[in-house]
Amino acid sequence: MPILNWSPGASPESPGTLSFYEQGSAPSSGFQVSSKGAILSAISSAWTGVTAAAVVASAIVVGDLFDRFRITADGGMAWGPGSGARDTTLYRSAAATLATDGSLSLAVAGAGLLIKEGTNARMGLATLVAGTVTVNTTAVTANSRIQLTAQSTGAAPGACRISARTPGTSFTISSTSGTDTSTVAWQIVEPAP
C-alpha cells in the first residue's frame, strides 16, 4: 500500500516535503516534492498496473497547449513544439533496437556517428591477400548492404566487390585484380523493416 507523508517546513526558507512511497520501504522508492513545488528527488519511481501507452512523465511550458515532452510506460519518448501535438519519437521497436519515426539530425558541424570496431562488428578494415579477404562477423545478414572504400592502395589495385556471404558468419571481399593487396574499409547497414 502506498504511503503519502507531509512534513511541514519550519519557515519559507526551509520548506517542507511531500513524500509518496511504498509501505515498508521508507522513502527509498518514490518521490519527494517541496512545499514550493520543486521535485527534490525521484527515487526509483515505478508505475505498476498501467497500460503500455500510459503517460508516466510529461513536461509542459507555461502557455503551451500540449506537453513538449512525454514518456510512456513502454519506455517510448515523444517531443513536440508545445503549440501542437508531439511529432518526434524515440522508442524500442524490437529486441535491442531503438527506433524513431522521423529523421536523425546531427545539427552541429563536426558531430558524427561513432561505430565500435572489433569482433563481430558492423564496421572495420580488411587487407586483401592475392585479391581477396574473408571478414568474419556475425553481424552480416542475407539483406545486409555492405559498403566498401579503399583506405590504402596496395600492389596492383582493382575494383572491389562482395563476392560471397554466409549470413551470421562472414562475407568475402574480392578485387578484379588477383594480386591486389589494398586495405579496404567496410561497413554493414541493414534496410529498415
N, C-alpha and C positions, 0 to 999 in steps of 0.2 A: 504494500500500500504506500503511495507517495506521501511525503511529509511536506507541509508548507510551513515555514518558520519566519516570523517577522521579528527582527531585533531593532528596536528604535535607536536612533543616534542620540548622542549627548548634546550635540549642537549642529548648526548648519555646516560648520567646518569639519565635523566628524559625523557624517551621515550614517544612518542605519542600513541594514541589508534585508532583503527578502530572499530566502533560500528555498529551493524546491529540490528535493532529493528522495531517493528510495529509502523506505523504512529499514532500519538495521544497518545501513551503510554509512551513516553520518553524512555530512555534505561532501562526500568524495565522488559522487556521481550525480550530477545535476547541474544547476546553475545558480548564480547569485546576482542580484541587481541592487544597486544602491538606491537610497530614497530619492536621489536626484535623477534616477532613471538610467544610470550608466551600468552596463554589464561589467561586473567585477571579475567574474570567472565563469567559464563554460567548462564544466568538469565532466568529460565523457558523457555528454548529453545523449540520451537514447530515446527513440520513439518506437514503441512496440505496438503491434496490432493495427498498423495503418496500411493503406494500400501503397503500391509502388509509386503511384503518381501523387501521393500526399505531399504537400509543401511542408518541409521541416525547418526551413530558414528562408528569409527573404529580406530585402532592403529596399526602402522607398525614400526618395528625396522629397523634402517639403515642396509641395506644389505639383508634384508628379501625379499622373493618373494611374500609372502602372508601376509595379515594383521593377527596379532596374536589374536586380539580381535575385535568383531563386535557386534553391537546392531542393530536390525531391527525394523521397525516401529510397528510391532505387539508385541514388548517387548521381543522378543527372544534374547538370547545372545549366542555367539559361541567363542570358543578359539581354537588355533592351535599352531603348533611349529614354524611357520614363514617360514620354508623350504617347507611346503606342505599345503594342504587345511586344514581348520578348522575341527577338529574331535571331539570336546566336546561341548555339547549344554545344555542349560537350557531354558525352555520355559513354557508357560501356555498351558496345554493340555485340560483342561475342567474347569468349574466353580470351583474356589478355589483350583485348583490342579496345582502344579508346577512339571514339569517332565524333565527327561534327557534321552537321548537315550543310554547313557553309564552307567558306574557304579559310585557309590558314594564312595569315599575313605576317611576314617578318618586316615590321614597319620601321626598323632602324637600320640605316646603312651599316654594313659590316656584320649584322646579325646573320646567323646561318643555322643550318641543320647539322647536328653532330651525330654521327653513327659509329658505334663501337665496333672495332675490328677484332678478329681473333677466331677461336674455334667456333664453328657453326654460325658464322656471322653473315650479314647481308651485304657486306662491302669489304674489299680487300685488294691486295696486289698479288699478281701471279707472274712468274717469269717463264717464258716459253723455252723449251728444250727441243731442238730439232723441229721447231714449228708447232709444238703442241704442249698443252699442260692440262691436267685434270685438277679441278678445285673441289675439295671435299667440304660440303656444308649441308646440314640437314634443313637449311632454310629454303633450298630450291624446291619448286613445285613444277607440275606439268604446265601451269599457266604463267610462271614467272617471266617477267620482262627483264632480261639481263643486259645491262649496258656496259660497253667496253670502251676504254680510252687508253691509247698508248701513253705511257709515262716516260719511258726512256727507250731510245731506239737501239736495238741490238744488231747483230750481223744479219744481212740480207732481209730487211723488214718487208713484211707483206701486209695484206688486209686481214684482219682477224674477224672471226665469227664464232658462234656457239655451234659446235658440230655434234654434240651429244649431251644428253642429260638423263639422270636417274633420279626421279623425284624423291626427296628426303635423304639423298645420299651425296650426289655430286653433279657437276657439269664439266664439259670439256671445251676448252678454247683452242681453236686451230687457226693457223695462218695460211695464206695462199703460198707462202714460202716455206719449204721444207727445212730450211736452215735458219729460220727466224729465231732470235734469242732475246727479243724485246721484252720489257716489263710492261704488263697491262693492268690497269685499274679496272675493277669490275664492281657493279652494284646491282643488287636484285630488288625489284619493286613488284608488287602484286596489283592486279586490277581490283578495284573495289567491287564488292558483291552488288 
